[in-house]
Amino acid sequence: MRKNSMLYKGVLFEDSLDNYFSRESTSICQFLYFLCIDDIAKHVERTFYTNKSWHFKYSVSSMIKLFVVKCFRNLSYDKTISSLTEEEAILLSFYDENDHIKLPSGGTLHHFVKYRLGEEGVNEIMMLLGEKILKLSSAKEAKIDSTPLEASRYDKHADYNSHYECKMDKAHITMVGTYPVFMTHTKGVAGDSPELITHIEALKKMNADLDLYSADGGYDSFLNHSDIWYHLDAKPIISYASNAVIKKEGEEERINHWVNKKWRIGGDVHAPMENKLKFLYEIGRKEQVGMYLRNQNMRDEAFDEQYKKRAECEKIHGHIKGTVKFDIRRVRNQSRKLYSLLSFISYQLLVLTEMQNKVGDKNSFGRYF
């Protein structure tokens, strides 16, 4: 268990998260004290701040942690500030060089997340957090699924989704193991499948090392199969319809036919199958590659067992909604994407705290207030 140290009023304090596991309740600020995001804070300073010293009145790391407190306690900006005790302010490092408590106003915190970071900044933080989580996780199985972000039944901006029987937007989330690493936000009746390539590109940028990437039948297309395989070097585990059939164009004979047909531009029928598939993908025959991959899944006796791991999605989505505000009720239409992403990275930061401190009981925040 990692130890943290803090110098306050000339006294060096050392502490470990291990000291709080036996308590029935602990402040979320105490938990976040053990979160290290100095590298992310420095990136935000370099990217979204000018060199004017007054922009650094409050530590970026402290401001990010303070927003997590807001999301976790589900309070307004002003009430989040007024809810902090002196001890909690110290734990979040809101004190100056003279060791005097110096808290931002609710308006300052709002300006930081809405205008200083904005959607661009929040997306960059999400990517950095996803990369950190991937480095700390040994899981090799990714999965993607969407979940409703519920709106008021009277909301004129939200779409009514007949499947979920409510007005809503959608959050499309990729997890590795049980850890959420990336999210996109769409309207409530948007299709799931078009979002997949954005998630694939994000995982590739994070240097994800995966064996499997699973999805439900909403993502079943030949192009999605081939994109996952080609860009992530992972096996696509995508549910297929009960009436799906083996595609002749995806059989080895037809693969060899097209590779041989393109011999003038490098097709080698004697190359390993993986090389032949990459060749076909790169000359534009992506769907044929997807047909081959889905044919292989349909013949694979282990497919159903591998697909079962996707069931963790709904459990974690429910846990996110039970931990932070993850709906669009009472959120202005133009701010919905930003605040759903902010809630998502708040949950990521809580997960990262556990991972950095090697907490055994994953995704367990019930003891914090």
VENRARA-V239598 format. One record per helix or strand of 2 or more residues. SS is the DSSP state (H for helix, E for strand). FROM is the first residue (numbers start at 1). LEN is the number of residues. Records with the same first field share a line. If there is no record, write none. Layout:
SS=FROM-LEN, FROM-LEN
This chain:
E=3-6, 11-6, 141-10, 159-3, 166-11, 179-9, 212-4, 235-4
H=17-4, 28-5, 38-11, 53-4, 60-14, 77-7, 86-6, 106-31, 193-13, 217-3, 222-11, 248-3, 252-10, 263-3, 273-10, 286-14, 303-21, 333-24
